[in-house]
């Protein structure tokens, strides 16, 4: 058995522990760090930093085990027709199809038609998710992206930096050069205070592939550099 320290010794430790806890609270550190080794604290901080840095890779990551389990329980990711889906369901369906590397032209043609019809009802996140999916399979459909351009121009300013980068990249992968949509993405990137070097490199690379040039964006790149 582990020996128990004398009662007086335990009492003498309490003031120093309280002081340490108070110091950590002032630094906004969690209480568990009071009893953790310095190595454990640094590893936890590193893990949190890695999660933030991986934000731009979130779309390209494989489906989680939880998502695959949900698909197995439901029996099929495409349980009913596109014409019966809401905008959010369309975005989720095409995203899962892209992760499954579905190669059915009939599926993607119907998905593209529905995307064009429902893009105006999608949120910023849903637009980014759906655009990424079509870009991941390199589905080239200028008519669909022309329909997407209007809601995209409306929502681009509300997108997170990772979503902006993913949408710009999807246009490059689809090889669709829609000037209105690209201009909206450029303006949103210029106005964003949270976009970092990785996001800027993704947007810049996409614009370069599409030979799209925006002087304002180039000026912003100079100031960021």
C-alpha positions as CSV (number, residue, x, y, z in Angstrom):
1,X,0.0,0.0,0.0
2,X,1.1,3.6,-0.7
3,X,2.1,5.3,2.6
4,X,-0.1,8.3,3.6
5,X,1.8,11.5,4.4
6,X,1.4,12.9,7.9
7,X,-1.7,15.1,8.3
8,X,0.5,18.2,9.0
9,X,2.6,17.6,5.9
10,X,-0.5,17.5,3.8
11,X,-1.7,20.8,5.3
12,X,1.6,22.4,4.6
13,X,1.3,21.5,0.9
14,X,-2.1,23.1,0.5
15,X,-1.0,26.8,0.4
16,X,1.6,26.1,-2.3
17,X,-0.9,24.1,-4.3
18,X,-3.5,26.8,-4.0
19,X,-0.9,29.4,-5.1
20,X,0.1,27.3,-8.1
21,X,-3.6,26.8,-9.1
22,X,-4.2,30.5,-8.8
23,X,-1.2,31.2,-11.0
24,X,-2.4,28.8,-13.6
25,X,-5.9,30.2,-13.5
26,X,-4.5,33.7,-14.1
27,X,-2.8,32.2,-17.2
28,X,-6.1,30.5,-18.2
29,X,-4.6,27.1,-18.0
30,X,-6.9,24.1,-17.2
31,X,-6.8,22.7,-13.6
32,X,-5.5,19.3,-14.8
33,X,-2.1,21.0,-15.5
34,X,-1.6,21.4,-11.7
35,X,-0.9,17.6,-11.4
36,X,0.5,17.0,-14.9
37,X,4.2,16.9,-15.9
38,X,5.7,19.7,-18.0
39,X,6.0,17.3,-20.9
40,X,2.3,16.4,-20.7
41,X,1.3,20.1,-20.7
42,X,3.5,20.8,-23.7
43,X,2.1,17.8,-25.6
44,X,-1.4,18.9,-25.0
45,X,-0.6,22.5,-26.2
46,X,1.1,21.1,-29.3
47,X,-1.9,18.9,-30.1
48,X,-4.2,21.9,-29.8
49,X,-1.9,23.9,-32.1
50,X,-1.9,21.1,-34.6
51,X,-5.7,21.0,-34.7
52,X,-5.8,24.7,-35.5
53,X,-3.1,24.3,-38.2
54,X,-5.0,21.4,-39.8
55,X,-8.1,23.5,-40.4
56,X,-7.2,23.9,-44.1
57,X,-6.9,20.1,-44.5
58,X,-10.3,19.3,-43.0
59,X,-12.0,18.8,-46.3
60,X,-9.4,16.5,-47.7
61,X,-9.4,14.2,-44.7
62,X,-11.1,10.8,-45.0
63,X,-14.5,10.3,-43.4
64,X,-14.4,9.6,-39.7
65,X,-15.3,6.2,-38.2
66,X,-18.4,7.8,-36.8
67,X,-19.5,8.9,-40.3
68,X,-18.9,5.4,-41.7
69,X,-20.8,3.8,-38.8
70,X,-23.8,6.1,-39.6
71,X,-23.7,5.1,-43.2
72,X,-23.7,1.4,-42.3
73,X,-26.6,1.9,-39.9
74,X,-28.7,3.8,-42.6
75,X,-27.8,1.2,-45.2
76,X,-27.1,3.7,-48.0
77,X,-25.8,7.3,-48.3
78,X,-28.3,8.0,-51.2
79,X,-31.5,6.8,-49.7
80,X,-33.9,9.0,-51.8
81,X,-34.0,11.1,-54.9
82,X,-32.3,14.5,-55.3
83,X,-35.6,16.1,-56.0
84,X,-36.8,15.2,-52.5
85,X,-33.7,16.6,-50.8
86,X,-33.3,19.9,-48.9
87,X,-30.2,22.0,-49.6
88,X,-28.3,20.7,-46.6
89,X,-29.0,17.1,-47.6
90,X,-27.7,17.8,-51.2
91,X,-24.4,19.2,-49.7
92,X,-23.9,16.2,-47.4
93,X,-24.8,13.6,-50.1
94,X,-22.3,14.9,-52.7
95,X,-19.6,15.3,-50.0
96,X,-20.0,11.7,-49.0
97,X,-20.1,10.6,-52.6
98,X,-16.8,12.4,-53.2
99,X,-15.2,10.6,-50.2
100,X,-16.5,7.3,-51.6
101,X,-14.9,8.3,-55.0
102,X,-18.2,7.6,-56.8
103,X,-17.6,7.6,-60.5
104,X,-21.2,7.4,-61.8
105,X,-21.8,10.1,-64.4
106,X,-25.5,9.8,-64.0
107,X,-25.2,10.6,-60.3
108,X,-23.0,13.6,-60.8
109,X,-25.2,15.0,-63.6
110,X,-28.3,14.8,-61.4
111,X,-26.4,16.2,-58.5
112,X,-25.1,19.1,-60.6
113,X,-28.6,20.0,-61.7
114,X,-29.9,19.9,-58.1
115,X,-26.9,22.0,-57.0
116,X,-27.7,24.6,-59.5
117,X,-31.4,24.7,-58.4
118,X,-30.7,24.8,-54.6
119,X,-27.5,26.8,-54.3
120,X,-29.5,29.9,-53.4
121,X,-30.9,28.1,-50.4
122,X,-27.5,26.9,-49.0
123,X,-25.6,28.4,-46.2
124,X,-22.0,29.5,-46.6
125,X,-20.7,26.2,-45.1
126,X,-23.0,24.1,-47.3
127,X,-21.9,25.9,-50.4
128,X,-18.2,25.3,-49.5
129,X,-18.9,21.6,-48.7
130,X,-20.7,21.0,-52.0
131,X,-18.2,23.0,-54.1
132,X,-15.4,21.0,-52.5
133,X,-17.2,17.7,-53.4
134,X,-17.5,18.6,-57.1
135,X,-13.9,19.8,-57.2
136,X,-12.7,16.6,-55.5
137,X,-14.1,14.6,-58.4
138,X,-13.1,17.2,-61.0
139,X,-16.6,17.6,-62.3
140,X,-16.6,20.3,-64.9
141,X,-20.0,22.0,-65.2
142,X,-19.9,25.7,-66.1
143,X,-23.7,26.0,-66.0
144,X,-23.8,24.7,-62.4
145,X,-21.1,27.1,-61.3
146,X,-22.8,30.0,-63.0
147,X,-25.8,29.3,-60.9
148,X,-23.6,29.0,-57.8
149,X,-21.9,32.3,-58.5
150,X,-24.7,34.5,-57.2
151,X,-25.2,32.9,-53.8
152,X,-21.4,32.5,-53.5
153,X,-21.0,36.2,-54.0
154,X,-23.5,36.8,-51.3
155,X,-22.0,34.4,-48.8
156,X,-18.3,34.7,-49.5
157,X,-17.8,37.4,-46.8
158,X,-19.3,35.0,-44.2
159,X,-17.1,32.1,-45.0
160,X,-14.3,30.9,-42.7
161,X,-10.8,31.1,-44.2
162,X,-10.7,27.3,-44.7
163,X,-14.0,27.4,-46.6
164,X,-12.8,30.3,-48.8
165,X,-9.6,28.4,-49.6
166,X,-11.5,25.2,-50.3
167,X,-14.0,26.9,-52.7
168,X,-11.2,28.6,-54.6
169,X,-9.4,25.3,-54.9
170,X,-12.6,23.6,-56.1
171,X,-12.9,26.1,-59.0
172,X,-9.3,25.3,-60.0
173,X,-9.9,21.5,-59.8
174,X,-13.1,21.8,-61.9
175,X,-11.2,24.1,-64.3
176,X,-14.1,26.6,-64.2
177,X,-13.2,30.2,-64.5
178,X,-16.2,32.2,-63.3
179,X,-15.0,35.8,-62.9
180,X,-17.8,36.9,-60.7
181,X,-17.3,34.1,-58.2
182,X,-13.6,34.4,-58.2
183,X,-13.8,38.2,-57.6
184,X,-16.1,37.6,-54.6
185,X,-13.6,35.0,-53.2
186,X,-10.8,37.5,-53.8
187,X,-12.5,40.3,-52.0
188,X,-13.4,38.0,-49.1
189,X,-9.8,36.9,-48.8
190,X,-8.6,40.5,-48.8
191,X,-11.1,41.4,-46.0
192,X,-10.3,38.4,-43.8
193,X,-8.2,39.0,-40.8
194,X,-7.9,35.3,-39.9
195,X,-6.6,33.8,-43.1
196,X,-3.0,32.6,-42.7
197,X,-0.2,31.8,-45.1
198,X,-1.5,28.4,-45.9
199,X,-4.9,29.7,-46.8
200,X,-3.4,32.5,-48.9
201,X,-1.2,30.0,-50.8
202,X,-4.2,27.8,-51.6
203,X,-6.2,30.8,-52.9
204,X,-3.2,32.1,-54.8
205,X,-2.5,28.7,-56.4
206,X,-6.1,28.4,-57.5
207,X,-6.1,31.8,-59.1
208,X,-2.9,31.1,-60.8
209,X,-4.2,27.8,-62.3
210,X,-7.3,29.7,-63.6
211,X,-5.2,32.7,-64.8
212,X,-7.3,35.0,-62.7
213,X,-5.7,38.2,-61.7
214,X,-7.0,40.7,-59.2
215,X,-4.9,43.8,-58.5
216,X,-6.5,44.3,-55.1
217,X,-5.6,40.7,-54.1
218,X,-2.0,41.1,-55.3
219,X,-1.7,44.3,-53.3
220,X,-2.9,42.6,-50.3
221,X,-0.4,39.8,-50.8
222,X,2.4,42.4,-50.8
223,X,1.2,43.8,-47.5
224,X,0.8,40.4,-46.0
225,X,4.3,39.5,-47.0
